């Protein structure tokens, strides 16, 4: 519950090759923390023990893509980077799937949306990808249960870019986030948009 504790860290670990995604253990923890009422985030991380000319690091480095107007100069320090992370203004990617834009009725990750009485919203996102996409999961919670709506994107082709918009009802929900996965289990996920009923 401490404000110092940001949440958890995600690594692209293919622990179970029978599922079409990576590292579900940490993503499930992310959902649990949100259902507990904790406004936490899940950053990406990678363990790099040595850096030599022989290292093939790219394949193992998932990345936090921060929403920032510009990168700070070294002399300005890291505060703007830390602020973006603390506010949930980022998405995580293995690199082959990118989410350059995401919102729910105009509210971005880390922001709070006041739901209308009917609970109907539009989930909007732009996706860029290398391999054909497999699916998008729209994940939400009501403080007790976690709900997943899977959208089949297997009709996409390699090296694509597209805007998507899906209607969904979020009555009684407290948060929403989105995951996008390709046919090779590469993916990206957003941080939460918090919901008020």
ChimeraX attribute file (.defattr): number of C-alpha atoms within 10 A of each C-alpha:
attribute: neighborCount
match mode: 1-to-1
recipient: residues
	/A:1	12
	/A:2	8
	/A:3	10
	/A:4	7
	/A:5	10
	/A:6	18
	/A:7	19
	/A:8	16
	/A:9	14
	/A:10	20
	/A:11	19
	/A:12	22
	/A:13	14
	/A:14	15
	/A:15	12
	/A:16	11
	/A:17	10
	/A:18	7
	/A:19	11
	/A:20	16
	/A:21	24
	/A:22	22
	/A:23	15
	/A:24	17
	/A:25	11
	/A:26	16
	/A:27	17
	/A:28	12
	/A:29	14
	/A:30	22
	/A:31	25
	/A:32	17
	/A:33	18
	/A:34	25
	/A:35	20
	/A:36	13
	/A:37	14
	/A:38	16
	/A:39	22
	/A:40	23
	/A:41	24
	/A:42	25
	/A:43	22
	/A:44	18
	/A:45	17
	/A:46	15
	/A:47	9
	/A:48	10
	/A:49	5
	/A:50	9
	/A:51	9
	/A:52	7
	/A:53	6
	/A:54	7
	/A:55	9
	/A:56	10
	/A:57	14
	/A:58	9
	/A:59	9
	/A:60	16
	/A:61	18
	/A:62	23
	/A:63	19
	/A:64	20
	/A:65	20
	/A:66	18
	/A:67	17
	/A:68	13
	/A:69	7
	/A:70	9
	/A:71	12
	/A:72	13
	/A:73	8
	/A:74	7
	/A:75	6
	/A:76	9
	/A:77	10
	/A:78	12
	/A:79	10
	/A:80	15
	/A:81	16
	/A:82	12
	/A:83	13
	/A:84	16
	/A:85	22
	/A:86	19
	/A:87	16
	/A:88	25
	/A:89	22
	/A:90	27
	/A:91	27
	/A:92	24
	/A:93	25
	/A:94	23
	/A:95	20
	/A:96	20
	/A:97	25
	/A:98	22
	/A:99	24
	/A:100	14
	/A:101	16
	/A:102	24
	/A:103	20
	/A:104	24
	/A:105	15
	/A:106	12
	/A:107	17
	/A:108	22
	/A:109	23
	/A:110	22
	/A:111	17
	/A:112	16
	/A:113	20
	/A:114	12
	/A:115	19
	/A:116	12
	/A:117	9
	/A:118	11
	/A:119	14
	/A:120	14
	/A:121	19
	/A:122	16
	/A:123	20
	/A:124	18
	/A:125	17
	/A:126	15
	/A:127	18
	/A:128	19
	/A:129	23
	/A:130	16
	/A:131	19
	/A:132	20
	/A:133	28
	/A:134	21
	/A:135	21
	/A:136	20
	/A:137	17
	/A:138	19
	/A:139	17
	/A:140	25
	/A:141	23
	/A:142	19
	/A:143	17
	/A:144	13
	/A:145	11
	/A:146	17
	/A:147	16
	/A:148	14
	/A:149	12
	/A:150	14
	/A:151	13
	/A:152	12
	/A:153	16
	/A:154	12
	/A:155	9
	/A:156	17
	/A:157	13
	/A:158	13
	/A:159	13
	/A:160	14
	/A:161	16
	/A:162	10
	/A:163	13
	/A:164	12
	/A:165	14
	/A:166	12
	/A:167	12
	/A:168	14
	/A:169	12
	/A:170	22
	/A:171	17
	/A:172	16
	/A:173	22
	/A:174	23
	/A:175	25
	/A:176	25
	/A:177	24
	/A:178	25
	/A:179	21
	/A:180	26
	/A:181	27
	/A:182	24
	/A:183	16
	/A:184	13
	/A:185	20
	/A:186	24
	/A:187	28
	/A:188	26
	/A:189	24
	/A:190	26
	/A:191	28
	/A:192	29
	/A:193	23
	/A:194	23
	/A:195	22
	/A:196	13
	/A:197	14
